[in-house]
């Protein structure tokens, strides 16, 4: 994952074992910066409850979106 996390970072969920209610496989999530969590191989995202929580970093794959897509997602928020 992006250690800096100073810009938008998006991930796709690839595992949800133990978090089936909170995470959907193949769903796009925006990562919220959390430097302490990154030190422990976790990332902070807003899950299906609408709240932000920490999850294991290896449950996700980071993706780079085209700038137009990132802008559209920011406007939709």
PDB file of N, CA, C and O in Angstrom:
ATOM      1  N   UNK A   1       0.829  -1.186   0.000  1.00  0.00           N
ATOM      2  CA  UNK A   1       0.000   0.000   0.000  1.00  0.00           C
ATOM      3  C   UNK A   1       0.870   1.245   0.000  1.00  0.00           C
ATOM      4  O   UNK A   1       2.070   1.192   0.271  1.00  0.00           O
ATOM      5  N   UNK A   2       0.264   2.312  -0.296  1.00  0.00           N
ATOM      6  CA  UNK A   2       0.929   3.610  -0.341  1.00  0.00           C
ATOM      7  C   UNK A   2       1.258   4.058   1.083  1.00  0.00           C
ATOM      8  O   UNK A   2       0.356   4.393   1.850  1.00  0.00           O
ATOM      9  N   UNK A   3       2.558   4.065   1.444  1.00  0.00           N
ATOM     10  CA  UNK A   3       2.946   4.466   2.790  1.00  0.00           C
ATOM     11  C   UNK A   3       2.643   5.920   3.070  1.00  0.00           C
ATOM     12  O   UNK A   3       2.314   6.277   4.201  1.00  0.00           O
ATOM     13  N   UNK A   4       2.751   6.781   2.043  1.00  0.00           N
ATOM     14  CA  UNK A   4       2.508   8.206   2.263  1.00  0.00           C
ATOM     15  C   UNK A   4       1.032   8.473   2.498  1.00  0.00           C
ATOM     16  O   UNK A   4       0.678   9.209   3.419  1.00  0.00           O
ATOM     17  N   UNK A   5       0.186   7.901   1.698  1.00  0.00           N
ATOM     18  CA  UNK A   5      -1.259   8.097   1.780  1.00  0.00           C
ATOM     19  C   UNK A   5      -1.629   9.567   1.901  1.00  0.00           C
ATOM     20  O   UNK A   5      -2.547   9.925   2.640  1.00  0.00           O
ATOM     21  N   UNK A   6      -0.901  10.431   1.161  1.00  0.00           N
ATOM     22  CA  UNK A   6      -1.204  11.854   1.206  1.00  0.00           C
ATOM     23  C   UNK A   6      -2.127  12.263   0.066  1.00  0.00           C
ATOM     24  O   UNK A   6      -2.582  13.406   0.022  1.00  0.00           O
ATOM     25  N   UNK A   7      -2.408  11.358  -0.847  1.00  0.00           N
ATOM     26  CA  UNK A   7      -3.353  11.595  -1.909  1.00  0.00           C
ATOM     27  C   UNK A   7      -4.409  10.503  -1.841  1.00  0.00           C
ATOM     28  O   UNK A   7      -4.286   9.556  -1.064  1.00  0.00           O
ATOM     29  N   UNK A   8      -5.438  10.636  -2.652  1.00  0.00           N
ATOM     30  CA  UNK A   8      -6.476   9.618  -2.655  1.00  0.00           C
ATOM     31  C   UNK A   8      -5.888   8.281  -3.046  1.00  0.00           C
ATOM     32  O   UNK A   8      -5.081   8.175  -3.969  1.00  0.00           O
ATOM     33  N   UNK A   9      -6.310   7.276  -2.328  1.00  0.00           N
ATOM     34  CA  UNK A   9      -5.884   5.916  -2.599  1.00  0.00           C
ATOM     35  C   UNK A   9      -7.140   5.060  -2.619  1.00  0.00           C
ATOM     36  O   UNK A   9      -7.985   5.154  -1.728  1.00  0.00           O
ATOM     37  N   UNK A  10      -7.252   4.240  -3.624  1.00  0.00           N
ATOM     38  CA  UNK A  10      -8.408   3.371  -3.743  1.00  0.00           C
ATOM     39  C   UNK A  10      -7.961   1.926  -3.757  1.00  0.00           C
ATOM     40  O   UNK A  10      -6.902   1.592  -4.290  1.00  0.00           O
ATOM     41  N   UNK A  11      -8.777   1.076  -3.167  1.00  0.00           N
ATOM     42  CA  UNK A  11      -8.481  -0.344  -3.102  1.00  0.00           C
ATOM     43  C   UNK A  11      -9.711  -1.138  -3.502  1.00  0.00           C
ATOM     44  O   UNK A  11     -10.839  -0.649  -3.441  1.00  0.00           O
ATOM     45  N   UNK A  12      -9.467  -2.365  -3.909  1.00  0.00           N
ATOM     46  CA  UNK A  12     -10.541  -3.308  -4.172  1.00  0.00           C
ATOM     47  C   UNK A  12     -10.418  -4.429  -3.156  1.00  0.00           C
ATOM     48  O   UNK A  12      -9.330  -4.958  -2.929  1.00  0.00           O
ATOM     49  N   UNK A  13     -11.531  -4.785  -2.550  1.00  0.00           N
ATOM     50  CA  UNK A  13     -11.560  -5.852  -1.560  1.00  0.00           C
ATOM     51  C   UNK A  13     -11.428  -7.201  -2.273  1.00  0.00           C
ATOM     52  O   UNK A  13     -12.180  -7.496  -3.203  1.00  0.00           O
ATOM     53  N   UNK A  14     -10.472  -8.013  -1.830  1.00  0.00           N
ATOM     54  CA  UNK A  14     -10.306  -9.340  -2.423  1.00  0.00           C
ATOM     55  C   UNK A  14     -10.613 -10.455  -1.427  1.00  0.00           C
ATOM     56  O   UNK A  14     -10.830 -11.596  -1.835  1.00  0.00           O
ATOM     57  N   UNK A  15     -10.636 -10.149  -0.139  1.00  0.00           N
ATOM     58  CA  UNK A  15     -11.002 -11.105   0.918  1.00  0.00           C
ATOM     59  C   UNK A  15     -11.929 -10.402   1.884  1.00  0.00           C
ATOM     60  O   UNK A  15     -11.821  -9.193   2.093  1.00  0.00           O
ATOM     61  N   UNK A  16     -12.844 -11.159   2.476  1.00  0.00           N
ATOM     62  CA  UNK A  16     -13.685 -10.580   3.518  1.00  0.00           C
ATOM     63  C   UNK A  16     -13.939 -11.576   4.647  1.00  0.00           C
ATOM     64  O   UNK A  16     -14.892 -11.420   5.410  1.00  0.00           O
ATOM     65  N   UNK A  17     -13.088 -12.603   4.755  1.00  0.00           N
ATOM     66  CA  UNK A  17     -13.244 -13.627   5.790  1.00  0.00           C
ATOM     67  C   UNK A  17     -13.309 -12.983   7.168  1.00  0.00           C
ATOM     68  O   UNK A  17     -12.400 -12.258   7.574  1.00  0.00           O
ATOM     69  N   UNK A  18     -14.392 -13.257   7.877  1.00  0.00           N
ATOM     70  CA  UNK A  18     -14.596 -12.679   9.193  1.00  0.00           C
ATOM     71  C   UNK A  18     -15.270 -11.319   9.173  1.00  0.00           C
ATOM     72  O   UNK A  18     -15.672 -10.809  10.219  1.00  0.00           O
ATOM     73  N   UNK A  19     -15.398 -10.727   7.989  1.00  0.00           N
ATOM     74  CA  UNK A  19     -15.997  -9.394   7.848  1.00  0.00           C
ATOM     75  C   UNK A  19     -17.056  -9.388   6.742  1.00  0.00           C
ATOM     76  O   UNK A  19     -17.243  -8.377   6.065  1.00  0.00           O
ATOM     77  N   UNK A  20     -17.736 -10.501   6.562  1.00  0.00           N
ATOM     78  CA  UNK A  20     -18.673 -10.642   5.445  1.00  0.00           C
ATOM     79  C   UNK A  20     -19.765  -9.573   5.431  1.00  0.00           C
ATOM     80  O   UNK A  20     -20.215  -9.169   4.359  1.00  0.00           O
ATOM     81  N   UNK A  21     -20.192  -9.114   6.593  1.00  0.00           N
ATOM     82  CA  UNK A  21     -21.235  -8.089   6.672  1.00  0.00           C
ATOM     83  C   UNK A  21     -20.669  -6.700   6.376  1.00  0.00           C
ATOM     84  O   UNK A  21     -21.374  -5.837   5.853  1.00  0.00           O
ATOM     85  N   UNK A  22     -19.407  -6.490   6.707  1.00  0.00           N
ATOM     86  CA  UNK A  22     -18.794  -5.169   6.607  1.00  0.00           C
ATOM     87  C   UNK A  22     -18.106  -4.895   5.280  1.00  0.00           C
ATOM     88  O   UNK A  22     -17.995  -3.742   4.863  1.00  0.00           O
ATOM     89  N   UNK A  23     -17.638  -5.955   4.609  1.00  0.00           N
ATOM     90  CA  UNK A  23     -16.879  -5.796   3.367  1.00  0.00           C
ATOM     91  C   UNK A  23     -17.479  -6.642   2.256  1.00  0.00           C
ATOM     92  O   UNK A  23     -17.908  -7.773   2.481  1.00  0.00           O
ATOM     93  N   UNK A  24     -17.503  -6.078   1.055  1.00  0.00           N
ATOM     94  CA  UNK A  24     -17.956  -6.814  -0.122  1.00  0.00           C
ATOM     95  C   UNK A  24     -16.763  -7.089  -1.022  1.00  0.00           C
ATOM     96  O   UNK A  24     -16.022  -6.172  -1.377  1.00  0.00           O
ATOM     97  N   UNK A  25     -16.577  -8.352  -1.390  1.00  0.00           N
ATOM     98  CA  UNK A  25     -15.514  -8.682  -2.335  1.00  0.00           C
ATOM     99  C   UNK A  25     -15.777  -7.967  -3.653  1.00  0.00           C
ATOM    100  O   UNK A  25     -16.925  -7.772  -4.053  1.00  0.00           O
ATOM    101  N   UNK A  26     -14.698  -7.581  -4.317  1.00  0.00           N
ATOM    102  CA  UNK A  26     -14.715  -6.912  -5.618  1.00  0.00           C
ATOM    103  C   UNK A  26     -15.282  -5.484  -5.557  1.00  0.00           C
ATOM    104  O   UNK A  26     -15.559  -4.894  -6.602  1.00  0.00           O
ATOM    105  N   UNK A  27     -15.453  -4.930  -4.377  1.00  0.00           N
ATOM    106  CA  UNK A  27     -15.971  -3.569  -4.250  1.00  0.00           C
ATOM    107  C   UNK A  27     -14.814  -2.588  -4.065  1.00  0.00           C
ATOM    108  O   UNK A  27     -13.806  -2.905  -3.434  1.00  0.00           O
ATOM    109  N   UNK A  28     -14.980  -1.395  -4.627  1.00  0.00           N
ATOM    110  CA  UNK A  28     -14.014  -0.312  -4.526  1.00  0.00           C
ATOM    111  C   UNK A  28     -14.217   0.446  -3.219  1.00  0.00           C
ATOM    112  O   UNK A  28     -15.342   0.804  -2.870  1.00  0.00           O
ATOM    113  N   UNK A  29     -13.126   0.688  -2.498  1.00  0.00           N
ATOM    114  CA  UNK A  29     -13.168   1.459  -1.261  1.00  0.00           C
ATOM    115  C   UNK A  29     -12.090   2.526  -1.308  1.00  0.00           C
ATOM    116  O   UNK A  29     -11.005   2.304  -1.847  1.00  0.00           O
ATOM    117  N   UNK A  30     -12.397   3.692  -0.738  1.00  0.00           N
ATOM    118  CA  UNK A  30     -11.388   4.737  -0.606  1.00  0.00           C
ATOM    119  C   UNK A  30     -10.692   4.575   0.738  1.00  0.00           C
ATOM    120  O   UNK A  30     -11.339   4.365   1.764  1.00  0.00           O
ATOM    121  N   UNK A  31      -9.384   4.676   0.720  1.00  0.00           N
ATOM    122  CA  UNK A  31      -8.587   4.546   1.935  1.00  0.00           C
ATOM    123  C   UNK A  31      -8.488   5.911   2.604  1.00  0.00           C
ATOM    124  O   UNK A  31      -8.195   6.910   1.947  1.00  0.00           O
ATOM    125  N   UNK A  32      -8.729   5.952   3.896  1.00  0.00           N
ATOM    126  CA  UNK A  32      -8.548   7.164   4.679  1.00  0.00           C
ATOM    127  C   UNK A  32      -7.145   7.127   5.276  1.00  0.00           C
ATOM    128  O   UNK A  32      -6.732   6.093   5.799  1.00  0.00           O
ATOM    129  N   UNK A  33      -6.408   8.227   5.210  1.00  0.00           N
ATOM    130  CA  UNK A  33      -5.040   8.224   5.748  1.00  0.00           C
ATOM    131  C   UNK A  33      -5.015   7.861   7.238  1.00  0.00           C
ATOM    132  O   UNK A  33      -5.752   8.430   8.043  1.00  0.00           O
ATOM    133  N   UNK A  34      -4.162   6.913   7.577  1.00  0.00           N
ATOM    134  CA  UNK A  34      -3.962   6.521   8.974  1.00  0.00           C
ATOM    135  C   UNK A  34      -2.559   5.934   9.066  1.00  0.00           C
ATOM    136  O   UNK A  34      -2.355   4.743   8.832  1.00  0.00           O
ATOM    137  N   UNK A  35      -1.609   6.773   9.404  1.00  0.00           N
ATOM    138  CA  UNK A  35      -0.207   6.374   9.406  1.00  0.00           C
ATOM    139  C   UNK A  35       0.093   5.326  10.467  1.00  0.00           C
ATOM    140  O   UNK A  35       0.914   4.438  10.237  1.00  0.00           O
ATOM    141  N   UNK A  36      -0.551   5.411  11.617  1.00  0.00           N
ATOM    142  CA  UNK A  36      -0.339   4.404  12.662  1.00  0.00           C
ATOM    143  C   UNK A  36      -0.857   3.037  12.218  1.00  0.00           C
ATOM    144  O   UNK A  36      -0.216   2.019  12.479  1.00  0.00           O
ATOM    145  N   UNK A  37      -1.990   3.007  11.560  1.00  0.00           N
ATOM    146  CA  UNK A  37      -2.544   1.751  11.071  1.00  0.00           C
ATOM    147  C   UNK A  37      -1.613   1.112  10.047  1.00  0.00           C
ATOM    148  O   UNK A  37      -1.411  -0.102  10.055  1.00  0.00           O
ATOM    149  N   UNK A  38      -1.051   1.928   9.171  1.00  0.00           N
ATOM    150  CA  UNK A  38      -0.146   1.418   8.136  1.00  0.00           C
ATOM    151  C   UNK A  38       1.067   0.734   8.754  1.00  0.00           C
ATOM    152  O   UNK A  38       1.574  -0.243   8.202  1.00  0.00           O
ATOM    153  N   UNK A  39       1.534   1.229   9.884  1.00  0.00           N
ATOM    154  CA  UNK A  39       2.673   0.613  10.573  1.00  0.00           C
ATOM    155  C   UNK A  39       2.348  -0.805  11.025  1.00  0.00           C
ATOM    156  O   UNK A  39       3.247  -1.626  11.204  1.00  0.00           O
ATOM    157  N   UNK A  40       1.059  -1.090  11.208  1.00  0.00           N
ATOM    158  CA  UNK A  40       0.605  -2.401  11.676  1.00  0.00           C
ATOM    159  C   UNK A  40      -0.046  -3.218  10.559  1.00  0.00           C
ATOM    160  O   UNK A  40      -0.775  -4.176  10.817  1.00  0.00           O
ATOM    161  N   UNK A  41       0.230  -2.822   9.314  1.00  0.00           N
ATOM    162  CA  UNK A  41      -0.286  -3.519   8.127  1.00  0.00           C
ATOM    163  C   UNK A  41      -1.813  -3.550   8.091  1.00  0.00           C
ATOM    164  O   UNK A  41      -2.423  -4.555   7.726  1.00  0.00           O
ATOM    165  N   UNK A  42      -2.413  -2.429   8.477  1.00  0.00           N
ATOM    166  CA  UNK A  42      -3.856  -2.272   8.405  1.00  0.00           C
ATOM    167  C   UNK A  42      -4.160  -1.005   7.622  1.00  0.00           C
ATOM    168  O   UNK A  42      -3.315  -0.119   7.493  1.00  0.00           O
ATOM    169  N   UNK A  43      -5.380  -0.936   7.101  1.00  0.00           N
ATOM    170  CA  UNK A  43      -5.827   0.276   6.424  1.00  0.00           C
ATOM    171  C   UNK A  43      -7.191   0.673   6.966  1.00  0.00           C
ATOM    172  O   UNK A  43      -7.953  -0.165   7.449  1.00  0.00           O
ATOM    173  N   UNK A  44      -7.483   1.951   6.879  1.00  0.00           N
ATOM    174  CA  UNK A  44      -8.763   2.490   7.356  1.00  0.00           C
ATOM    175  C   UNK A  44      -9.628   2.817   6.153  1.00  0.00           C
ATOM    176  O   UNK A  44      -9.238   3.591   5.279  1.00  0.00           O
ATOM    177  N   UNK A  45     -10.805   2.215   6.123  1.00  0.00           N
ATOM    178  CA  UNK A  45     -11.760   2.493   5.050  1.00  0.00           C
ATOM    179  C   UNK A  45     -13.141   2.716   5.652  1.00  0.00           C
ATOM    180  O   UNK A  45     -13.394   2.374   6.807  1.00  0.00           O
ATOM    181  N   UNK A  46     -14.022   3.290   4.855  1.00  0.00           N
ATOM    182  CA  UNK A  46     -15.427   3.385   5.232  1.00  0.00           C
ATOM    183  C   UNK A  46     -16.092   2.129   4.694  1.00  0.00           C
ATOM    184  O   UNK A  46     -16.146   1.909   3.484  1.00  0.00           O
ATOM    185  N   UNK A  47     -16.596   1.314   5.603  1.00  0.00           N
ATOM    186  CA  UNK A  47     -17.160   0.030   5.196  1.00  0.00           C
ATOM    187  C   UNK A  47     -18.663   0.124   4.930  1.00  0.00           C
ATOM    188  O   UNK A  47     -19.213   1.218   4.810  1.00  0.00           O
ATOM    189  N   UNK A  48     -19.309  -1.014   4.842  1.00  0.00           N
ATOM    190  CA  UNK A  48     -20.735  -1.058   4.509  1.00  0.00           C
ATOM    191  C   UNK A  48     -21.629  -0.439   5.585  1.00  0.00           C
ATOM    192  O   UNK A  48     -22.785  -0.117   5.310  1.00  0.00           O
ATOM    193  N   UNK A  49     -21.112  -0.269   6.807  1.00  0.00           N
ATOM    194  CA  UNK A  49     -21.899   0.362   7.863  1.00  0.00           C
ATOM    195  C   UNK A  49     -21.926   1.877   7.714  1.00  0.00           C
ATOM    196  O   UNK A  49     -22.724   2.562   8.353  1.00  0.00           O
ATOM    197  N   UNK A  50     -21.025   2.398   6.846  1.00  0.00           N
ATOM    198  CA  UNK A  50     -20.924   3.841   6.679  1.00  0.00           C
ATOM    199  C   UNK A  50     -19.923   4.473   7.632  1.00  0.00           C
ATOM    200  O   UNK A  50     -19.710   5.685   7.596  1.00  0.00           O
ATOM    201  N   UNK A  51     -19.308   3.663   8.483  1.00  0.00           N
ATOM    202  CA  UNK A  51     -18.309   4.134   9.439  1.00  0.00           C
ATOM    203  C   UNK A  51     -16.922   3.708   8.966  1.00  0.00           C
ATOM    204  O   UNK A  51     -16.784   2.775   8.175  1.00  0.00           O
ATOM    205  N   UNK A  52     -15.895   4.405   9.461  1.00  0.00           N
ATOM    206  CA  UNK A  52     -14.537   4.001   9.099  1.00  0.00           C
ATOM    207  C   UNK A  52     -13.976   3.064  10.166  1.00  0.00           C
ATOM    208  O   UNK A  52     -14.100   3.302  11.368  1.00  0.00           O
ATOM    209  N   UNK A  53     -13.354   1.987   9.679  1.00  0.00           N
ATOM    210  CA  UNK A  53     -12.756   0.973  10.538  1.00  0.00           C
ATOM    211  C   UNK A  53     -11.448   0.508   9.938  1.00  0.00           C
ATOM    212  O   UNK A  53     -11.168   0.725   8.759  1.00  0.00           O
ATOM    213  N   UNK A  54     -10.649  -0.139  10.779  1.00  0.00           N
ATOM    214  CA  UNK A  54      -9.393  -0.726  10.325  1.00  0.00           C
ATOM    215  C   UNK A  54      -9.620  -2.164   9.869  1.00  0.00           C
ATOM    216  O   UNK A  54     -10.394  -2.915  10.463  1.00  0.00           O
ATOM    217  N   UNK A  55      -8.920  -2.517   8.799  1.00  0.00           N
ATOM    218  CA  UNK A  55      -8.976  -3.874   8.264  1.00  0.00           C
ATOM    219  C   UNK A  55      -7.576  -4.309   7.873  1.00  0.00           C
ATOM    220  O   UNK A  55      -6.703  -3.472   7.643  1.00  0.00           O
ATOM    221  N   UNK A  56      -7.357  -5.623   7.798  1.00  0.00           N
ATOM    222  CA  UNK A  56      -6.040  -6.106   7.360  1.00  0.00           C
ATOM    223  C   UNK A  56      -5.715  -5.605   5.951  1.00  0.00           C
ATOM    224  O   UNK A  56      -6.545  -5.671   5.044  1.00  0.00           O
ATOM    225  N   UNK A  57      -4.524  -5.119   5.795  1.00  0.00           N
ATOM    226  CA  UNK A  57      -4.086  -4.558   4.513  1.00  0.00           C
ATOM    227  C   UNK A  57      -4.132  -5.594   3.395  1.00  0.00           C
ATOM    228  O   UNK A  57      -4.423  -5.251   2.249  1.00  0.00           O
ATOM    229  N   UNK A  58      -3.849  -6.852   3.712  1.00  0.00           N
ATOM    230  CA  UNK A  58      -3.806  -7.869   2.666  1.00  0.00           C
ATOM    231  C   UNK A  58      -5.190  -8.322   2.197  1.00  0.00           C
ATOM    232  O   UNK A  58      -5.285  -9.216   1.356  1.00  0.00           O
ATOM    233  N   UNK A  59      -6.252  -7.729   2.716  1.00  0.00           N
ATOM    234  CA  UNK A  59      -7.606  -7.991   2.228  1.00  0.00           C
ATOM    235  C   UNK A  59      -7.937  -7.144   0.999  1.00  0.00           C
ATOM    236  O   UNK A  59      -9.018  -7.268   0.424  1.00  0.00           O
ATOM    237  N   UNK A  60      -6.999  -6.286   0.603  1.00  0.00           N
ATOM    238  CA  UNK A  60      -7.248  -5.327  -0.459  1.00  0.00           C
ATOM    239  C   UNK A  60      -6.076  -5.254  -1.424  1.00  0.00           C
ATOM    240  O   UNK A  60      -4.941  -5.583  -1.080  1.00  0.00           O
ATOM    241  N   UNK A  61      -6.378  -4.817  -2.634  1.00  0.00           N
ATOM    242  CA  UNK A  61      -5.354  -4.514  -3.622  1.00  0.00           C
ATOM    243  C   UNK A  61      -5.529  -3.054  -4.008  1.00  0.00           C
ATOM    244  O   UNK A  61      -6.627  -2.613  -4.347  1.00  0.00           O
ATOM    245  N   UNK A  62      -4.424  -2.308  -3.948  1.00  0.00           N
ATOM    246  CA  UNK A  62      -4.464  -0.894  -4.322  1.00  0.00           C
ATOM    247  C   UNK A  62      -4.577  -0.761  -5.832  1.00  0.00           C
ATOM    248  O   UNK A  62      -3.943  -1.506  -6.580  1.00  0.00           O
ATOM    249  N   UNK A  63      -5.385   0.187  -6.273  1.00  0.00           N
ATOM    250  CA  UNK A  63      -5.520   0.453  -7.702  1.00  0.00           C
ATOM    251  C   UNK A  63      -5.326   1.946  -7.949  1.00  0.00           C
ATOM    252  O   UNK A  63      -5.566   2.779  -7.075  1.00  0.00           O
ATOM    253  N   UNK A  64      -4.891   2.252  -9.152  1.00  0.00           N
ATOM    254  CA  UNK A  64      -4.731   3.642  -9.568  1.00  0.00           C
ATOM    255  C   UNK A  64      -5.837   3.930 -10.579  1.00  0.00           C
ATOM    256  O   UNK A  64      -5.961   3.258 -11.603  1.00  0.00           O
ATOM    257  N   UNK A  65      -6.622   4.930 -10.270  1.00  0.00           N
ATOM    258  CA  UNK A  65      -7.732   5.311 -11.141  1.00  0.00           C
ATOM    259  C   UNK A  65      -7.334   6.493 -12.011  1.00  0.00           C
ATOM    260  O   UNK A  65      -6.514   7.315 -11.601  1.00  0.00           O
ATOM    261  N   UNK A  66      -7.898   6.587 -13.194  1.00  0.00           N
ATOM    262  CA  UNK A  66      -7.664   7.778 -14.009  1.00  0.00           C
ATOM    263  C   UNK A  66      -8.153   9.022 -13.250  1.00  0.00           C
ATOM    264  O   UNK A  66      -9.114   8.951 -12.484  1.00  0.00           O
ATOM    265  N   UNK A  67      -7.497  10.135 -13.468  1.00  0.00           N
ATOM    266  CA  UNK A  67      -7.834  11.372 -12.759  1.00  0.00           C
ATOM    267  C   UNK A  67      -9.304  11.744 -12.933  1.00  0.00           C
ATOM    268  O   UNK A  67      -9.933  12.223 -11.989  1.00  0.00           O
ATOM    269  N   UNK A  68      -9.854  11.534 -14.112  1.00  0.00           N
ATOM    270  CA  UNK A  68     -11.265  11.868 -14.354  1.00  0.00           C
ATOM    271  C   UNK A  68     -12.190  11.043 -13.455  1.00  0.00           C
ATOM    272  O   UNK A  68     -13.208  11.546 -12.979  1.00  0.00           O
ATOM    273  N   UNK A  69     -11.836   9.784 -13.225  1.00  0.00           N
ATOM    274  CA  UNK A  69     -12.647   8.920 -12.358  1.00  0.00           C
ATOM    275  C   UNK A  69     -12.527   9.383 -10.911  1.00  0.00           C
ATOM    276  O   UNK A  69     -13.531   9.473 -10.204  1.00  0.00           O
ATOM    277  N   UNK A  70     -11.303   9.679 -10.462  1.00  0.00           N
ATOM    278  CA  UNK A  70     -11.121  10.182  -9.094  1.00  0.00           C
ATOM    279  C   UNK A  70     -11.907  11.463  -8.875  1.00  0.00           C
ATOM    280  O   UNK A  70     -12.531  11.633  -7.828  1.00  0.00           O
ATOM    281  N   UNK A  71     -11.886  12.358  -9.836  1.00  0.00           N
ATOM    282  CA  UNK A  71     -12.628  13.623  -9.727  1.00  0.00           C
ATOM    283  C   UNK A  71     -14.124  13.374  -9.652  1.00  0.00           C
ATOM    284  O   UNK A  71     -14.825  14.005  -8.861  1.00  0.00           O
ATOM    285  N   UNK A  72     -14.610  12.463 -10.468  1.00  0.00           N
ATOM    286  CA  UNK A  72     -16.047  12.150 -10.466  1.00  0.00           C
ATOM    287  C   UNK A  72     -16.455  11.540  -9.126  1.00  0.00           C
ATOM    288  O   UNK A  72     -17.522  11.856  -8.601  1.00  0.00           O
ATOM    289  N   UNK A  73     -15.620  10.676  -8.576  1.00  0.00           N
ATOM    290  CA  UNK A  73     -15.928  10.073  -7.277  1.00  0.00           C
ATOM    291  C   UNK A  73     -15.920  11.130  -6.177  1.00  0.00           C
ATOM    292  O   UNK A  73     -16.763  11.089  -5.281  1.00  0.00           O
ATOM    293  N   UNK A  74     -14.992  12.064  -6.231  1.00  0.00           N
ATOM    294  CA  UNK A  74     -14.932  13.134  -5.239  1.00  0.00           C
ATOM    295  C   UNK A  74     -16.176  14.011  -5.296  1.00  0.00           C
ATOM    296  O   UNK A  74     -16.693  14.427  -4.260  1.00  0.00           O
ATOM    297  N   UNK A  75     -16.652  14.291  -6.492  1.00  0.00           N
ATOM    298  CA  UNK A  75     -17.855  15.119  -6.646  1.00  0.00           C
ATOM    299  C   UNK A  75     -19.107  14.388  -6.179  1.00  0.00           C
ATOM    300  O   UNK A  75     -20.056  15.017  -5.712  1.00  0.00           O
ATOM    301  N   UNK A  76     -19.114  13.072  -6.301  1.00  0.00           N
ATOM    302  CA  UNK A  76     -20.279  12.273  -5.910  1.00  0.00           C
ATOM    303  C   UNK A  76     -20.380  12.099  -4.404  1.00  0.00           C
ATOM    304  O   UNK A  76     -21.430  11.715  -3.889  1.00  0.00           O
ATOM    305  N   UNK A  77     -19.303  12.376  -3.703  1.00  0.00           N
ATOM    306  CA  UNK A  77     -19.287  12.148  -2.234  1.00  0.00           C
ATOM    307  C   UNK A  77     -20.076  13.166  -1.477  1.00  0.00           C
ATOM    308  O   UNK A  77     -20.152  13.101  -0.250  1.00  0.00           O
TER     309      UNK A  77
END
